[in-house]
Structures are given as C-alpha cells and as structure tokens.
Amino acid sequence: MSEILLNVQGLFVGYGEVPVLRDIHMDIRRGEIVALVGSNGAGKTTLLRALSRVLAGTGKITFDGHDLTHLTPDQGFALGLVQVPEGRQLFDQMTVFENLMMGAFRRRSKGAIHATLESVYALFPTLYERRTQRAGSLSGGEQQMCAIGRGLMATPKLLMVDEMSLGLAPVIIDQLLEVLSTIRKQDVTVLLVEQDVFAALEVADRGYVIETGAVTQSGTALELTESPEVKRAYLGI
Amino acid sequence: MEQALVVSTMQLLSQILVNGVLLGGLYALMALGLALVWGVLNIVNLAHGALIMLGAYVGYYLFTLLNIDPFLALPLSMAVLFCVGYLLQRGILNLIARAAMFNTLLITFGIDVVLTQLAQIFFSADFRTINPSYAGSNFMVFGVTLPLVRVLAFVVALALTIALWLFLLHTRLGRAIRATAQNLGAARLYGVEPKAIYALTFGLGAALAGGAGDLYGVVSQINPYIGATLTAKSFAIAIIGGLESPLGVVVGGIFLGVVESLTALYIGPTFVDIASFGILVLVLIFRPNGLLGATT
C-alpha cells in the first residue's frame, strides 16, 4: 500500500446553521483513482468545496503532509490540490491553447510548462488539432478534455474531477475514463466525483458512497459494484 | 472652371477625412482604457476623462517646468497615471468591482468630481496648451495638409493600441486579464488573484488615459473641466466599437472622428455633438454589441 495523500477525519460542514456533511472519514492514497459517488444533493460538491477550502468546516483534513484546515483555496492549489469544475467552466472566448496555459498561470518555468503542454497534447491529440480554436466552439466531450487538460497543466498531485460525465455520450465517457487511468500512471492521483456510479467504479480502485451528507459505504470498486445496496439504490434492482 | 471646383471640393473632402482619421486615432486611445476597465471590471469609469485631464497636466508641467518634449514625456505621464489608477483601484474601487452598475457609477462620479476640483485648485482654471517648437509644422501629401503633431499623435495612439492588443493576446498577465473577464470563478480556481488583476487592469486603463491626455494636450487646449466631455466621447466610442477587442475601439474612434469632422464642415460645428451622440443612440438601437460585435 502506498502512502496516504489525502486524509479526512471527522469532517462536518454546513451552510450557516444547516449541516450538510456529517462526520466524513476518507483516505486517498498516492496513485489511486478514488470515486466519490452519490445521487444529486447527497453532498458530493460540498465535500469537494471543503477539500478545496472554499467552504470551512470542523474536522481534520491532511493533504500531502500539510494540515489543510487553516489554508486558503489558493494555498491548497499551490500544494497541488487542483479542481476540474463541474460544467467545465472554460474560458469560452479564448483558444484551447490559451485555456491550457491558464492552468499553468502560477508556474514560471517556461521549459517545464512546455513539457506539460506536450504531455497534455499527447493525452488528447484532439486538443492539439484544435489548439487555435475557441474553447466555446468545441463539442461537449472536447470541452471536457480541455478542462481536464487545463487541470493537468497545474501539475496536480490530486486532481479532483467534478461530474465529468455530465451530458456526455457513453462512448466519450469511456474515452475520458481511459485517459484518467493513463494519467494516474503519470503520478497524478484522481478523485472522481460522479453521479454516474457505474461509470466511475469502472475505472476507480476504490469508492465512497455518500448519501444525505454521510458516507454510507466504502470499499474497493469491485465490492461496491457487487454490493446489493448500491445496485438497489442506483439500478433499482 | 467647373473642373477646378470639383478638384477643390475633392481636395477639401479628403482633407476633412484625413483630419477626421487623425482625430479618431486619438479618440480611440482615449476610449481604449475605458473599454478595457469596463470589459474586465464591469465598471463604467466616469472618472476616465478626469484621468485623461490629469495625464494632460502631467505632460504640460513636464514640458513647461522641465522642458521635456511631450512625446518623450508620454511614458512618464503613463507611468504616473498607472500609479494613480492602481492606487485608486486598490484603495477604493476594489470595494465595488463586479458590484451593481449603479454603485460603480456613483463612486467613479465622485472620483471625477474630486479630481476635477483638485485640478482646479492646484492647476488653476486657465486654458493651457503643450506647445513644442514644431507645433505649427505641416507637410503636404497629395495636396492634403498634414499637421505634424497630429500625425505623430495618431501614430503614437495607434502604436499604444497595438501594444495593448499584443499584451492582452500574448502574455501571461494579458491572458489572465481576459480569463478573469470571461469566467471569474474558473480564473480563481487556477490561482488568479482577482484583486491583483483588477488593480493591474485599472492601472493600465489609467495609463492609457494618461498617454491620451498627454497627446490631447499637444493637439488641443486643456483645462480642469475637459474630463466630462472626454468621458462621454470615450463612452460613445466604446459602445460604437464594442468591448470585445481593441480593434473595435479603433474603428469606433476613427468612425467618430470622421463623422465629427464631416458634420463640422457640412452641417456646422455646433452640430458635432448631436451627430456623435445621435450615432451612439442609433448604434445602441441597431447594433447593441458594437459595429464589429456579434449581431445576435
């Protein structure tokens, strides 16, 4: 077992007086793909916001040896905690190349940025072909590739991908999942936040099922896929 | 006899057109800073004309007190105004960046009043002009008279516009400015600090105003009250040209310059503002995204 990259202990988060997340415990090991699945409104995005320090909460979050609890979103980002937001959130009027370069905004070494750019183009040859096109003119799948590519340009230690599959055709989702298993070999750990439970578990090593603000199940992807509760909840069998 | 009349009419027309284009280049530079700040910070800066006025006085005093040529003083004037703009943004305007339009109008109007009154106290209400030795020089091209300072002002204005364009398109900070304008949330996600970008953008807008003011002082007269008219003109040009690219602003500026020159000649100098703001209204009705903007 490789070393733990992200550790969450007893995390409680609420919006004002309303508690949303209750007593969350979670581990992500270096090099893993971990799926965080659950239906709409279960608290997935809230947990993501707590991890990226946009929302404060009580409890302990440790990332790569640093205590995240008192860091700003910016400081978390600087440590390598990078988010690919729901709905892609590209800079629509800017070119694909410019979008990718915005991912590297905080990096200064031109040579290193160029090397990452090459590796992103290698992962997504389509992005290379479309590099001078406006991001807003791409198809949904290409936009998602651009969003993931932009995240990779920030050289993340943990890439948190929010609702990657939303609105995409199954064949495109499969392509993207394949890319995620490729980038994990390049020393990027992935947290995949998904409503599409079975797509996420297809590629993940382990998963956490979250319902109404609490983790209800966790285990290897196989265990969760086989689990009668998961099948009942998400397939209606 | 008739032929001679046609020739002289043509010559007059081309002279007017040239005057209009030369004036328009300067107009474009004036409007550029306003459009930049508007597009990125969503602030219609009513103090923009006052910043142009300050830039003109910086050029004036550098020329009269230190004998620095106004075209050499241009970078200094821009640097001073960049600092003024940066500090204004950091101190006051960051409170209202991306706030409701009405708040931004109130605060920038207040800044305009304060700057104008301070200028009146410190610089007096007298008309001034920056008058280098070559101010009256002309040269002729194809029978059209080209006043040297106006041509120089046009060239410098155009060069600054192109420089800004290249900066926005091809540098890391320029990209960050555009990214912040397009999707603030995503820009933050990737480590862009909006307050720093806003201050930089406002500083740039003010620097462009400073450069425009310095050139304005060379081709026209200055006093503490020129700001209001210049703000209105810049506003009209930004609307006519659209906020999307510096090119649109250049087209808007030259368009307005030509319209004003033609109106002054064929209808009468008192109708100039009616023509330019009349066009503004027409553009708002028929092409609300600007002359070059998308039609939908």
Interface residues (C-beta under 8 A of the other chain):
Chain A: S52 P73 D74 F77 A78 V82 Q83 P85 Q89 L90 F91 D92 Q93 M94 E98 M101 M102 G103 F105 R106 R150 A154
Chain B: R172 R175 A176 R178 A179 Q182 N183 G185 A186 A187 R188 L189 Y190 G191 V192 E193 E244
